[in-house]
């Protein structure tokens, strides 16, 4: 009897001990997760009250373009009040963000870096004794001022976005979104800016948070799906009569133009809706989905940028041929962000290798000491080098003899894909797309994605704007 009691007590002790081990293990697991992710989310929260404590001792550092132009700085007025100033008003508003009414953009993401001072300790002591704030570290971005200006001016009064990336590094050279706002006066006009009844959504960075029907730019994805379904064989033959009937739905080529007999290159360069609708309905549905998801649709994009939005691709075994045909030409329910399209063409330009996009290059103290530097991060082989090589030749044909043939790209070697995306029942009103890249004399490359809302044909509006961006960068 005594032995049974001891066994019961021993069992209870084991149970209690196991319970505490599990609880302790869970606490350790949560702590590790918090250190790696949760703490950063908390620390960099725009409403963290500790920011005000840091700002009592440190004057917030400045933000610069890669070529040394100041795009955000703290000035002191005659009464001794510190004011955050953005010299170029709206030019960098979505990328750089603001520090009033909360925080956004780089101002939010790198707040602790801007409110830390890495000057010599002796200088910090002298400043403290004199009652003077220490100067915060400065942030140098990856932006090229002239390229950003060309993108901003080129977009003009159109809503939309422009994003430009160096394919071999992932550096974001330009990022523009409209409608925009003036960060210098954001507090004054906050109610108007955030008024949901005006439908402006001015605070939304359309370059990374906006999603649109991709139109014919999506034929890049459909082409890759076709190649994979045919083991890389690009043999294809189709006779275009200007339209194709899919069940009871008719899909027209642009202007009802009959392209005649086409191989895959011609179908791509002509942006032939009929041929690509035909390709789409003959693809295995699951293989089509797999290809899209391998190209990062329905996935969180691999990037150091925050608040990016997933692109969407939705078909399955029950999807009608009509919807699949529309999906294959970039309509249907498919949506994509300008960032995603720019990443895709960056990988094509970089022989299939995708580099993760970023826009913060380095942190430098005011005495010139480099505190930290962002190193390029390789995501991996997004597409094979063979697929990239074929897409390069197809995108070259678009510019040389296809839908972008009449666009003046100067002396640059350009590879691209135009797109005209329907987004409402009124098919006469369309978004204008261009995605592609240019190569300079020294072999340097720049990838770009342009979306101009309700503008019209991609070849008429978005492609000429891309040309201005390329020109500014390579000059």
N, C-alpha and C positions, 0 to 999 in steps of 0.2 A: 504493500500500500504506500509506504514511504517512498519507494522507488518510482512509483507512478506519479506522485506529486512532484518529485524532482524533475521528471521528464516534462510534465505539463509546464512547470515554471521555466525550465530551460527553453521550451518551445516558444513561450510567450516572450522571453527575453530576445530570442532570435527574431521573432516577428517585429518587436519594437525596434531592434537594432537595424533590421532590414528597412523598416519604414524611414528611420532617420538617415540611413545611407542614401535611399532614393531621394528624399527631400534635399539632402545636402548636394547630391549629384545634380538635381534639377536647378538648385541655386547656382552652382558652379557653371552649368550650361547657360543659364540666363545671364550670368555675369559676363561670360565670354561673348555671348551674342550682343550684349549691351555695349561692351568695349569696342567691338568691331563694327557695330552698326547703330544701335540705339543711342549711344552716347553722342555720336556725331549728329544724329537727327535732332537730339535735344540741344546740344551746344550750338549748332548752327541754325536753330529755330529763330526766325526773324523777330520774335517777341520775347526772346530770352532777356530778362532784366539785367543780367550780368554785363551786357554790352555797355550800359550806362556807367558801370563801375570802371571798366577799362578806359572808357572815353574821358574819365576824370583825370587820368594820368598821361594819356597818350593822344596826340593829335592824329586823327585818322589819315593813313597814308594815301597817296595818289594812285591813280590807274592810268597806264600809258598804252599806246599802240606799240607794235613791235619796232616801229621806227622812231619812237621817243616822243610822240605827240601826246600831251596831257589830255585825257578825256574825262577825268573826274578828279577833283581836288578839294581840299578844305581851306576856306579862306576865313579871315577874321575881320568883322566889320568894325566901325569906329567905336562901338560900345563894347567891344570885346566878345561878341557873340560869334561862335563858329557856324559857318554856313557851308554846306556841301554844294559845290558848283560843278556844272557840266558845261564846259565851254562850247560844245557843238550842239547844244540843245537836244534835238530829237535824234541826231545821227546814230548814236550808239545805245539808244534808250533801252531796247529789249535785252540786249546782250549785257550791258553794264548794270542796268537796273536802277534802283533808288534806295535811299535810306530814310525816307519819311513815310509815315503811314504804313509802318512795317518795312520790310526790305524785300528785294528781288534781285535776280541776276547775279552777276559776279560780286556785287556789293554784299549780297547775302551769303553767297557760297564761301567768300574769302574774308568775311568780317573779322575773324580772330587774327588772321594774318595782317590785315590792315591796321588792327588795333594793338599789334605787338611792335616793340621797338628793339632792334638788334644793333643799335649803335654801341660804341665802346662803353663799358660799365662806368668808367670814370666820367664820361660825358653825361651818362644818365644821373649819376650822383650830383654832378654840378647843376644839372637842370632841376633836380628835386630840391636842392638847397636854395636855388634861385626862385623856386615857385613857378618854373616854366615846364610846360608839358614836353615830354619826349616825342620826337617825330616818329610816326608809325612807319612800318615797312611799306614799300611800294610794290604794286602788282603790274608786271608787264604782260600784256596780252599777246595773242598771235595775230591780231588784226593788222592789216595793211591799210593805212588811212585812205590813200587814193582809191584803192579798190572798193572800200566801204562807201566812199563818197559817190563813186560811179554807180554802184548798185542802188544807193538811196535816191540819187537824182534820176536814174533810169526808170525806177519804179514809179516815180512821179506821183500823180494823184490816184493811181490804182491801188486797191487793197491787194495784199498778197505777200510774197516773201521771196528773198534771194539768199542763197547760202553758197559759199565757195570754200572748198577744202583742198589742201595739198595732199594728193593721193599717197605719196610715199612717207608722209609723217603723220597725217591726221590733223594737222594744224588748220583751224578755221580762220580763213583769211578775211572773210566778210560775212556778216549776218544782218539782214534787214527784214523788218516786218512792218506792215502797215495794215490798218490805221495805227498810228503811233501816239505818243504823248511827250510832253516836255517835262523831264524829271526835275527841272529847276522850279516848276510851278505846280508840282503834283499835289501838294497839300492844299493849295488854293483852289484847284479845280477837281479835287478828289470825288466829290459827289457827282459831278457831271461825267467824269471818266468812268465811274463804276455804276452809273445809271443803266440798269438792264433794259430800259425802254428804248434807248437809242440804238441798240443792236450793233454797237461799234466794236465791243470787246477789245478795246485799245490796249489793255494790259496783256492780252494773249500774244505770246511770241509765236506767230504762225510758222516760222521757219522750223521750229522743233515741236510745237504743240498743235499746230493746225494739221488737219487731215483732209485730203481732197480726193475725188475720183481721179485716177492718174491718166485717163485717156490713153492715147497711143504710146505714151512712154512705157506703159505696162507691157508692150509687145517685146520689150527686153526680157521680161520674166517668161512670157509665153514661148519665146524663142529658145530659152534655156531649157524649159520643160520639154519642148519638141526634141531638142538635141539629146536629152537624157533618155527620152522614151525610145529613141532610135540609136542608142549606143554611140552618140557623137556624130552619126551620119547626117550631113546637112542636105542630102538629096531630097528634093521636093519639087513638085510640079503642080501648078494650079492655073486654070484659065478663068480670069476675072471678067465678069460681064458688067461690073459696076454695082452689083448687089447680090445678096444670097438670102434665100428663104430658109429659115429654121423653124420648123413646125408652122405656125401661123404668123410668124414674125419676120419682117424683112429688115435686114441690115444693109445699109447703103455705104458705099465708099464715099469719101469726101467729094462733094460736087457730083455725085453719081458717076464719077469717072470710071470708064472701063480700062483696066490696066492690061488686058490681054493675058497671054501666057507668061507666067512668072516662076522663077525659082525662088528659094528662100531669101536670098539677098535682095532680089527685086521686090519681093513682097514686103520686106522690112523697109527698104529705102523709099518705096512708094507709100508706106504706111497703109497697106491694103487691108481694109476691114474685112472684106469678103474672105480673103485667104486666111486671115488669122481667126476668124469665126469658124471656118472649116477646120483649122488645126485644133482649135479648142474643143469642139464637140467630138473629135476623134482621139483625144487624149484620154488615158485612164484617169478617172476622177481623183483617186487617192494619190496617184503619182503626181498629178498637177498640184494637189494640196501639199504634198511632201516637198516638192520643189519650191513652192512659194514660202513655206515655213523655213526651209534651209536658207532661203534668201531673206530671212528675218521678218516675214509677215507673221502677225499674231504673236510676235516675240518682243521682249524688252530689248531695245537697241543697245549694243555694247558701246558705251560712251561714258566719258567723265561728266557729260552735261546732265543737269538735273531737270526733272519735270518733262522729259520727252514723252511723246504719246505713241502708242503702238499703232502700226498700220494693220489693216484688217483685210482678210481674204476668207470668204465663206462660200464654199460649195461642198457637197457631199453626194453620196450615191442617189439621193432623192431629188437633187437639184435638176430642174428641167434643162433640156438642151438649149432652150432660148436664153436662160440666165447664164449658162456656161459659155455660150457664144458671145454674149455681151461682156462677160468677165474676161474672156481671152483678149478683147480689144480695149480693156481698161475701163469698162463701165460696170454695170451690175451693182453689186454691193461692195465692191472693192474700194478701199480708201488708203491713202498713203501720205506720209509727211514729206515735205521738201527735204528734210535732213536724211530720211531713209533713201530717197532717190539719189541724193548726192553721194551717199555712202556706197550705193550700188555701182554708180558709174566710176567712183573712185577706185573700187576694187577692179573693175574692168580695165581702167587706166594703169593699175599697178599689177598687171598680169595675174589678176585673181585674188591677190592678197589684200585683205581689208585692215586698215589701220584705224584704231579707235579715235574718233574726233575729240578735240579739246580746244579750249580758247584761253587758258591761263598758262603762260609760258614759264614765268619765273617770279620769285619774290626777291626783292633787292632792298637792303636797308638804305637809309638816306646817305650813308657814308660810302655807298657803292659796293658793299659786301653782298655777294650772292648768297641768300639764305637757303633757297631751295629752287629746284628746276624740274619741270615736267619732262619726263623722257617719253618718246613715242612708244605706244603699246600696240603690238601686233595682235589683232583678233584671230587671224588665221586665214586659211585658204577658203574664201567664200565661194568661189567658183574655180574650176580647174584652169590651168594656164592655157589649155587648148580651147576651152570655152571663151576665155577672155580674148584670145587672139582672133577667134572668129567674130566675136561681137565688135572688136575694134575695127575689123574690115567692114562690117555691116554699118557701123556708125559713121565711118569715113564716107561710105557710099551715100548716106543721107545728106551729107554736106556737099559732096561732089556732084551728085546727079539726082538726088531725091528731094524730099519735101523742104529741105533747108538750102537748096541749090542757089537760090537768089539772095540769100543773106550774105552781106559783106563782112567777112571775118578778117579782112586785111591779108597780111602775109603769114598769118598763123596757120598751123596745121590743126584742124579742129575735127572732133568726132562727136556726133550728137544724135539726139532723137527728139523730134518735135511731138507735141501732143495737144489735142483740142478736146477738152473734156466737157460733156454734157452733165449738168448737175440739177436740172429741174425738168418739168414737163415741157417747158418752152425750149426746144432744142436749138433755137436760133441764138440763144445766149449761152456762151461757153467760156470756160476757163482756158487760159493760154499757158502752155507748158513748154519748157525746153530743158533737157538734161544732157550733159555732155562734158567734154574736157578739151583743153587745148594744150599744145606742146610748143614751147619756145625754142629758139635757136640753140640754146645750151642744154636742151633736153628736159628742162624743168616743166612740170605739169601743174595744171589747175583744173579741178572738177567743179562744176556749178550746177545748181538746180534753180530754176526760175518758175514761179507760178504767179500769174497776173489774173486776178479774179474778174470774170465777166468781160474780158478783153477781146476774145475772139481767137483766130487761128494762131497756133504756136509759132509758125514760121513767120508770121507778120508782126508779132509783138514780143513774145518771150525770147525768141532767138536773137533778134537785134539787141535786146537788153543784155543777153549773155555776151554778145560781141563787145559791148562797152565795158563789161566787167573784165573780160580777157585782156582787152587793150590797156586798161588802167593797170592791171597787174604786171603784164609783161613789159610795159614801158618803164 
